[in-house]
Amino acid sequence: MPLRKNVFLFVLIIISNISIAQQVWDESLLITPEKSNFVKTSSYADVVSFLTAIQSKSDLVHVFSMGKSLEGKDIPVAVLSKDKIKTAAEAHASGKQVVYIQGNIHAGEVEGKEVIMMLMRDILLGERINLLDNQIILFAPIYNTDSNDKMEKGRRPSQEDSPLEVGIRENSQGLDLNRDGMKMEALETKAIFSSVLLPWDPQVFVDLHTTNGTWHAYSLTWAPSYLSSGHPATYDFVNNTMLPAITQTVKEKHNLDFGPFGDYTLREGWPPKNFYTYNHHPRYLVNQFGLRNRMAILSEAFAHERFYDRIFSTYAFVSEILSYTNSHAHEIVKINKQAEAETIASMTQAGKIKKGVRFKMVPLKKLDGFISYDFIQKMKPDGKSEYVRTGKISTFKDVTYYAKFEPGVESTVPSAYLIPAAFSNLVENLTQHGVKVDKLTKSQSLKGEIFQIEKFTQASRAFEGHVMADVEGKFTPASRSFKKGDYRVEMNQSLANLIFYLLEPQSDDGLLTWNFLDEFILKNKKDNQPLEYPVFKYIK
């Protein structure tokens, strides 16, 4: 029986080396899956107990709360550092890069939570202390604290009832935390920005998930921060250099097959012709990191493997990510800084350059070694056919991978945006993202562009508690006057690409899309008459 299929041997593995060896841990450092023969996953209390125990055994870890959930639970973040760093200021002073890794954003996808605790154990008390040579690691094992303990059987059938019970997807506000990156309504989202992303400024962000049921045959799939209107350098490095190297290392060291994230549809027939990733929207924090000139990785364990297999795969992936970021720390920081500097410098061309605000998914490349469980056709009693999955794993050639995003609509990048004081809700969101916003101290008259809203529509059904909005119209040259107390958002700052995506009226994931301007538009838009979008684009 292969090593990764044997749960009893697995408990005896020093996961840090993925090799057979005895490792004796104190009872307080054993995680719930290990104690339960991988039938159960850790509760919130279990995680807190583990963090308390490991702090008592190592002075290289400090735990703080990024904030509280709706039910009043602290959301713990563990800081691992050879320099015994406890604050963001100390981290910046050290000159070391910060890597942030979180689990449990969806409380039914629990592998990341368990792997983070195992890695903490192996780094602080085992043989992986070298992973702290060139970096500071921030671990958030249980991001969705409230929903973790709302466990029931059968909640995620694609996980083959392994573990038997898991929590729910949404947080206590009924929000999917992996769709909240732009609107920032969840308490957890506000907490991660105010307490982690802004003060600590991680150079690499890793989000740990489990697939929802696709039947490819990869033990784990991954995705970079997808490129939309951001600087290409961070995407290029992660997608074309870092992830391929890690995938090859994992295969050589652990005999695991990893590949790019996606799904196929049997509606297109069999064998598979196309493989589709998820969309580019920066509502997903992994994608937003590209707009922030930082690197990010999405990890998706294969749902249909057993719990201990998914832990094995996720552990191998995260440990190799940390090994790579540790050995390439200076290169990663250099690429991020260059992307940031070039983003700011490009604003000298404001008014002359355009960027996408709406994107379409198109082919990126051909996958010639694509592996998947095979399907055969079966005739049903009504004479119609259907596809039935077999137990055979096959390799397919010439599968088109849709993972590139081309702009369908573009807009001119301005020198600055001007926002009337009445729209302080926009400014509040911008500042929560870390955007620098100035308040006018005197009146100004400026030339630039206005957008005339000719058509305003809302989605037919709710999504994340919102009826998504959309506008059609056109930009026209104009001059406008602004008063003392109005707001000015200069674009010569590092978050220029994020500002652009948030404030452009036609953005497919901007603040207008998320209903920040519905009240104004519904009150003032008259049939067949254009309405001026209240955010002005100043162009020097």
Secondary structure, DSSP 4 states (H G I P E B T S, - for coil): --GGG-HHHHHTEETTTTEE------GGGS-HHHHTTTS----HHHHHHHHHHHHHH-SSEEEEEEEE-TT--EEEEEEE-TT---SHHHHHHHT-EEEEEE--SSTT--HHHHHHHHHHHHHHHSS-GGGGSSEEEEEETTSSHHHHT--EETS-GGGTTSSSEE--SS-TTS--GGG-TTT--SHHHHHHIIIIIHHH--SEEEEEEE-SS--B--SEEEEE---SSS-HHHHHHIIIIIHHHHHHHHHHHH---EEE--B--GGG-SS--EEE-----TTSHHHHHHHTT-EEEEEEE-TTS-HHHHHHHHHHHHHHHHHHHHHTHHHHHHHHHHHHHHHHHHGGGTTT-EEEEEEEEEEEEEESSEEEEEEEEEE-TTS-EEEEEEEEEEEESSEEEEEEEEEEEEEE--SEEEE-GGGHHHHHHHHHTT---EE-SS-EEEEEEEEEEEEEEE-SS-BTTB--EEEEEEEEEEEEEE-TT-EEEES-STTHHHHHHHH-TT-TTSTTTTTTTHHHHHHH--TTS-EE-SSEEE--
